[in-house]
Amino acid sequence: MKAIQKKEATAYKAKLNTCGNDLSKQWYVSFSYKNPETGKYKRFKVYEGFTERKTVEARLQYGEQLIEKINLKLKNGWNPFYDEYTLYKLVEVAPVYESNLLVHHVNLALTSKKAEIRKKTYQSYNSHLRGFLAWITENRLDQMLVTDFTYEHAKLFIDSLYLEKGYKGKTRSCYLITMKMLFERIKETRVINENPFKKFKKIKYSSVSALYFDEFQRKELKEYLIEHDPQLGLFVQFIFYCFIRPGELRKLRVGDIHGNKIQIKGEISKNTKTEYVVIPGPLMNLLDLEQIRLYPKHYFIFGKTGKPSPHYNGINYFSRKHREILRLLNYDKSHCLYSWKHTGVIHANKIGKNIHDIKRQLRHHSLEMVDEYLKGLGLMESGFASTDYPEL
């Protein structure tokens, strides 16, 4: 160690002991100073201030600050044998109040949002938050106060999603939506005055939907499913006719059927709103044939027994079975369970269903949303119909 020569004694510079970066152990900063009476070196250790810091990065940053202050005092002639009280005053360097930290507030924002959103939505938000926290740690911002996080920091993070992670437009757009939401929640608590992500414009990207099934494929799959997996066959027909999402459909109960409508309750709906969809005639006939409405109202329509029962299937049960059948029949990998919803919308459009009816059945909240959805499926309105355009 490099010695610092003093008039009355010699001190060795302070250093940090991280215990191998093990947070379960007691970190400390140590330095040695020659006892002016005995001439022997005594090792001083400062433990205070480390336990309160819960991450490796926070402790490293605190340790560097503490070392800098100790070495400066030693250089200026401080003698811990004559003024040991000052040694323990050193722990006041760079105090951290966790309730003011950026990390604390973004975590708190998501926690406060949890009760308002679906489990799957929470998982998505949480995934984006973990990515943001990882970026904070990598850039040594984990001790930053939430009030110090600016638009410039926000821009660096959004840019890093492409420049460092290589994320495509849709993923970056989802991250931006999450970050806007979290900081808007923080703003509502009046901890910050401005949302640093608010000025960012929507990130544009090309929406590539899962492929839909053409008429031949639709009939082929329907016949195969009816013969080999009747429950899955009924499942896809609910999606085709009612545009119900697979995640919602798994938890649909017999009692949710009301006459010729199905109630999608808020607790299973993607947007957490309770809404209704119409049961078209062909599906109504199938429900009667299978006597679905005769089962107890609390039974799940797609139960674990293959029939309505008290327990529903796991989150990936139907998508996995459907994927295996598509693989068996050599279908394109772009086809999936969700393709039945696209196929149903295309069919409704083809037979002339009013766009307002399609909007209600999709449970979209604006015609603009429906228009974007139809464009993504290639169903753009055009006056240049191929059958009635005059020859040159």
N, C-alpha and C positions, 0 to 999 in steps of 0.2 A: 504493500500500500504506500501511496505517496504521502510523505510527511509534510505538515505545515508547521514551520518553525515559529515559536512564540518566545516572548521574553522570559517567562517563568516556566514554561513547560512546552512539550511537543504533543500535538494532537494528530490523529490519523483520520482522514476524511470519512464522513458517514457513508454507509452503504445499506442497501435494502435486502432483507432476507424474505423471500417470497414463499419459502417452504415448498418449492417446486410448483408454485401457482395453485396450491391446494387451499381452497377457501374454507375448509373445515378446520384448518390449523391457524395458529396465532402468528400473523406477520409482524415484523418489527423493523425499525431502522436502528442500526448500531454504529457506534464510533468509539475510539479509544483515546484516552487522555492520561498523560503522565501525572501521577500524584506528586505534587511539589514537595511533600514531606518525606515520602519513602522512595521516590524515584521509580516506582513500579507503575506499569500501565493498568488502568482500570477500564473495563469495557462497559459503556453505558448503552442501555437499550430503551427504545421508546415504542411501547405497544399501543398506546392510546390512539384512537381515531381510525384504526383499520377495521375493526369488527363492524362498525356502522355501515361500511361500504360493502355492498353485496356482490360486486362483480370484480373480476380480475383487473379489468381496465380501470375501474374506479380506484382500486387499491394502488395500482401502479402509478396512476396520476397523482394520487395523494402522497405516495412515497417519494416521488420526485420533488414535489413541493416541499416536503419536510426536509429532505436531504439538502436542498438548496438553501433553506433557511438556517439549518444547523451549520453548514459549511461557511455561510456568510458570517454568522456570529463568531465561529471559531477564528475566522480570518481577522475579525475586528477585535480579537483579544479576549473573548468570553472564556471564562474558566468555570466548568461545571462543579468543581470542588468548592469554589467560593460562592457560587450562585446556582445551586442545584435546583432551586425553585423555578428558575427560568426554563430549565429543561422541560418541565412538565407543562409550562405555558406554551411550548412550541406546538402542541397538538391543536391549538386554535387556528393554525394556518388553514386557509381555504375551507371554512366550515361548509358543510353540505346539508341542506334541508331537503330531504327526499320529496317532500310534498310540493316543492317548487320545480322539480326536475322534469324535463321533457319526457323522459321514459315513464315517469309516474303518471303523468297526465294522459298520454296516449293509451296506456293500459287501462286507466280508470274510465276513459271515454268509451272504450270497447265494452268494458264490463257493464257500464250503465246502459249500453245499447242492447245487451244480450237478451233481456226479457222481451224486447219489442220485435225480434226477428226470428226467423226459422233457424233450426239447428244447422242446416246446410249453409245458409247465408252467413251465420256466425262463423262457421268453419272457414268459409272463404275470406271473410274479413280478418280473421285471426291469422290466416296464412299470409296475407298481405302485411299485417302488422309485424309478424315475425321477420319478414324480409326487410321491413323498414328498420326494425331494431337491430338487425344484423348489420345494416349499412351504418347506422349510428355508431355501433361498437367499432366497426372497421375504421371509421373516420374519427375516432376518439371524441365523440360528441355525447357520450353517455352521461357526462356530468353537466351538460348544458342545461341552463334554465329554460323552461318552456317559453318565456317571454323573449329570449334571445334567438329563437329559431325564426328565420326570416324567409322571405320569398327566394332569396339567393340560395339558401340551404335547400329549400324545397325543389328548386330547379336542378340543383346538383343531383338530388336523389332521383328525380324523374328521368333526367338524362342518363344516369348510371344504369337504369333498367335496360336501356338499349346498348349503350356503349360498353358496359361491363358484363351484363347478363345476357345480352342478345335477345331480349324478349321482344316478341312481335307486338303489333299495334293493339290487338285485342287485350292482351295481358297487361300492357302498360295502361290502357284505358281503364281496366278494372282496378288496378292499383290506384290510379288517380281518383276514381270515384270513392274508394275506401278512405284515402287520405283526406279528401275534401270533407267527407262525413265525419271523421274522427276530430278534425280540427274545428269543424263547425260546432260539434258537441262541446269541445273545450271552450270555444268562444261564448257559448250559451251560459257557461259558468262565470263569465266575466273575468277570467284569468288572463285572457289575451283580448286585444281590441280588434285585430284583423286576422282573418284566416289566410295563412301564407300560401295555400293551394288554390284559393278562390279565383285568382286571375288566370289560371291555366285554362286554355280552351279545350274543348272535347277532342280527344285524340282520335283521328279518323283511321279507319282500317277497313279492309275488304272483308265483308262477312260471307263466309263460305259455309252454307248450311249442309247438314247431312243430306245425302241423296234421298230422293223420294222413290217409291216403287211405281213402275209403270203398270199399265193394266194387266199385262201378262204376268208380271212378277207378283202383283197383288193377288190374283186368282190362284197362282201356283202355291204361294205361301199360305193362303187361307185354307186351301184343301189339305196341305201337309199338316198344318197345325191342328185342324179339326180331327184328323185321323190319329196323329201321334201325341199331341199335347193339347187337349180341349181347354184346359184352364188358361194356358198361354194364348190360345186362339181367341177366347173371350176377352182376355186382357187387351190384345191389340185392337179388337173391334171397338172397345170403349175409347181407346186413343183415337182411332180412325174417325168415329162418328161424333165424339164429344170433345175432342181436342184436349183431353185431360192429360196432364203430365204424369209420367210413370211414378214419380215419387209421391204424388197426391193419390194416385189410383190405388197404390198398395194399402193405404189406410182408409179407403172408402168403406163405409158400413152399409148394411142392408137398409137401415133406417134413414140413410141419406137420400134414398130414392123417394121422391114425392110426386106421384102421378106420372106425368111425362117429363119431369125435370129431375136433375140431380143437384143436390146442395153440396158445394165444396166449402167446407168450414174453414174459418180463418186459421185454425191451429194446424191445418195440413196444407194450406194454400201457400204458394210461393210469395204472394204479396200480402199475406196475413189477413186478407179480406174475405168475408163470407159472400159467395156469389153462386149463381145458378147457371147450369147449362141445360139445353134441351136434349131429350133422348129421341133421335130420329126413329121412324117406324121400324126399319129392319132390326135395329138393336132392341127396341121394345118387344118385338116378336121373339127375339132370342131370349130375353129375360123371362118372358112367359113360358117359353119352351123348357128352360132350365129351372123354372119355378123358384127363381132367386128371391122373390119378394115374400115367399112363404117361410123363409128362415127367420130366426129371432133377429130383431132389429139391431141389437148390439153386435152381431156377428160381422166380421170383416168379409166383404164379398169375395176377396181372393185370399182365402185362408190357407193355412199350412197343410190341410188335408187334401187340397185340390178342389175343395168345395167351400162355401161359406162356413167359417168357424170362428172361435173366440180369439184366435191368434193370427197375426199377419206375417207374411214372409219377409226375409231380410232385404236390406237395401239393394243388393246386387243380384238377387235371386232371379228375377225375370229377365233382366238385361243379359245375364250370363247365359241362361238357357236359350234366349233368342240369338245371341251371338254364336253359340255352338251350332244352331240350326242353319244360320246363314253361311257359316264356314262349311258345313256339310254339303250345302247346295251350291257352293262356289260363288257366293255373292261378293260384290265389291266391299272392301273394308270400310268405305264411306257410308255404307248402309248400317243402320242401327235401329234400336227400338224406337227412338225418337222419329225415325223416318216415317212411321205410321201417322204421326200428327201432320207432317208436311204433306203426306199423300192424301189425307183427309181434307186438308185445306184446298189443295189443288182440285180434288174431286168436287168440292162444294162450289168452287169458282167456275169449274167447267160446266156444271149443270145449271149455272145461272143464279146461284144464291146471291141475294143482295149483300153488298159489302158491309152494311150496318149489321146484318144478321151474323155475318162471319166475324165481325168485331166483337159482338156480344158472346158468341160461342167461344172465341179465343180468350175472352175476358181481358182484351186490351182496352186501354183507357182513352185512346184517341185514334182517329182515322189515319193519322200520320204513322203511328206504330204499325197499323195493319198494312199501310202502303209500303213501309220499309220491309216488312215481313214478306209480302207478296213479291217485291222486287228481288229479294234474296232467293226466292224460289223460281225466278224467271217469269213471273206472271205480270209483266208490265203492260198496262193499257196502251194501245197504239191504234191510230186511225189507219195505219198502213196494213190492213188485213190482206193476207196472201191470196184470198179467194176472190176478192172483188176489185182488185186494182186493175185498171185498164192496160191493155197492151200498148206498146210503143207504135 
